[in-house]
Amino acid sequence: MEYPVKVSKDAEKDILTAKCHYRISGMERLFDDDFIKQLTYLKANPFLYQIYYRNVRRSHFDSFKYAIHFVVQNDALYILRILHHKQELI
């Protein structure tokens, strides 16, 4: 079963900021590929990720130091933030 995904405004801003950063260094396509790969796996297997904080789970990118912070509620995935490992979830 694939879970539907809902993305918060903060997560949208996070991904646009990261893509802009990697566009400058010429790695935007690699970042996009890694993000799509994580999202595809996440939609099919959200409960394989351990709870990090208050029902928030994290899916780490393979090649970049980013993580998707999400919760599963009402048979849907809610992506809260997409943060670099040195950023704090607030």
The 8 nearest C-alpha neighbors of each residue, nearest first, counted from 0:
[[1, 43, 2, 42, 44, 3, 74, 45],
 [2, 0, 43, 42, 3, 44, 41, 39],
 [1, 3, 42, 75, 76, 4, 0, 74],
 [4, 2, 75, 76, 1, 5, 42, 74],
 [5, 3, 76, 75, 77, 2, 6, 78],
 [4, 6, 77, 76, 78, 7, 3, 75],
 [5, 7, 78, 77, 10, 4, 8, 79],
 [8, 6, 10, 9, 79, 78, 11, 5],
 [7, 9, 11, 10, 12, 6, 79, 13],
 [10, 8, 12, 7, 11, 80, 13, 79],
 [11, 9, 80, 13, 7, 12, 81, 8],
 [10, 12, 8, 14, 9, 13, 15, 7],
 [13, 11, 9, 15, 10, 14, 16, 8],
 [14, 12, 10, 16, 11, 15, 81, 9],
 [13, 15, 17, 11, 16, 12, 18, 10],
 [14, 16, 18, 12, 17, 13, 19, 11],
 [17, 15, 19, 13, 14, 18, 12, 20],
 [16, 18, 20, 14, 19, 15, 13, 21],
 [19, 17, 15, 21, 20, 16, 27, 22],
 [18, 20, 22, 16, 17, 21, 15, 23],
 [21, 19, 17, 18, 22, 23, 16, 24],
 [20, 22, 27, 26, 24, 18, 23, 19],
 [23, 21, 27, 25, 19, 24, 20, 26],
 [22, 24, 21, 25, 20, 19, 26, 27],
 [23, 25, 21, 22, 26, 20, 27, 19],
 [26, 24, 22, 23, 27, 21, 28, 29],
 [25, 27, 21, 29, 28, 24, 22, 30],
 [26, 28, 22, 21, 30, 29, 18, 25],
 [29, 27, 31, 30, 26, 32, 25, 22],
 [30, 28, 32, 26, 31, 27, 33, 62],
 [29, 31, 27, 33, 28, 32, 34, 26],
 [32, 30, 28, 34, 29, 33, 35, 27],
 [31, 33, 29, 35, 30, 34, 36, 28],
 [32, 34, 36, 30, 31, 35, 29, 60],
 [35, 33, 31, 37, 36, 32, 38, 30],
 [36, 34, 38, 32, 37, 33, 39, 31],
 [35, 37, 33, 39, 34, 38, 32, 40],
 [38, 36, 34, 40, 35, 39, 41, 33],
 [37, 39, 41, 35, 40, 36, 42, 34],
 [40, 38, 36, 42, 41, 37, 35, 43],
 [41, 39, 37, 43, 38, 42, 44, 36],
 [40, 42, 38, 45, 44, 43, 39, 37],
 [43, 41, 2, 1, 39, 40, 44, 45],
 [42, 44, 1, 40, 41, 0, 45, 2],
 [45, 43, 41, 46, 42, 47, 40, 1],
 [46, 44, 41, 47, 42, 48, 43, 71],
 [45, 47, 48, 44, 49, 71, 41, 56],
 [48, 46, 45, 44, 49, 41, 56, 58],
 [49, 47, 46, 56, 45, 57, 50, 58],
 [48, 50, 56, 51, 47, 46, 57, 55],
 [51, 49, 56, 54, 55, 52, 48, 53],
 [50, 52, 56, 55, 49, 57, 54, 53],
 [51, 53, 55, 54, 50, 56, 49, 57],
 [54, 52, 55, 51, 50, 56, 70, 69],
 [55, 53, 50, 52, 70, 56, 51, 71],
 [56, 54, 70, 52, 53, 69, 51, 50],
 [55, 57, 50, 51, 69, 68, 49, 48],
 [58, 56, 68, 67, 66, 59, 69, 48],
 [57, 59, 67, 66, 60, 68, 48, 56],
 [60, 58, 66, 65, 57, 61, 67, 64],
 [59, 61, 63, 65, 62, 66, 33, 37],
 [60, 62, 63, 59, 33, 64, 37, 65],
 [63, 61, 60, 33, 64, 30, 29, 65],
 [64, 62, 65, 60, 61, 30, 33, 59],
 [63, 65, 83, 84, 60, 62, 66, 59],
 [66, 64, 83, 82, 63, 84, 60, 59],
 [65, 67, 59, 58, 82, 81, 60, 57],
 [66, 68, 81, 58, 57, 80, 69, 59],
 [69, 67, 57, 80, 79, 56, 78, 81],
 [68, 70, 78, 79, 56, 77, 55, 67],
 [71, 69, 55, 77, 76, 56, 54, 72],
 [70, 72, 76, 75, 77, 74, 69, 73],
 [73, 71, 74, 75, 70, 76, 77, 54],
 [72, 74, 75, 71, 76, 77, 2, 70],
 [75, 73, 72, 2, 71, 76, 3, 1],
 [76, 74, 3, 2, 72, 73, 71, 4],
 [77, 75, 71, 4, 70, 5, 3, 2],
 [76, 78, 5, 70, 69, 6, 4, 79],
 [79, 77, 69, 6, 80, 68, 7, 5],
 [78, 80, 69, 7, 68, 10, 77, 6],
 [81, 79, 10, 68, 78, 82, 9, 67],
 [82, 80, 67, 10, 13, 66, 68, 14],
 [81, 83, 65, 66, 86, 80, 84, 13],
 [82, 84, 65, 85, 86, 64, 66, 81],
 [83, 85, 86, 65, 64, 82, 66, 87],
 [84, 86, 83, 87, 82, 64, 65, 88],
 [87, 85, 83, 84, 82, 88, 89, 65],
 [86, 88, 89, 85, 82, 84, 83, 80],
 [89, 87, 86, 80, 82, 68, 79, 81],
 [88, 87, 86, 80, 79, 9, 82, 68]]
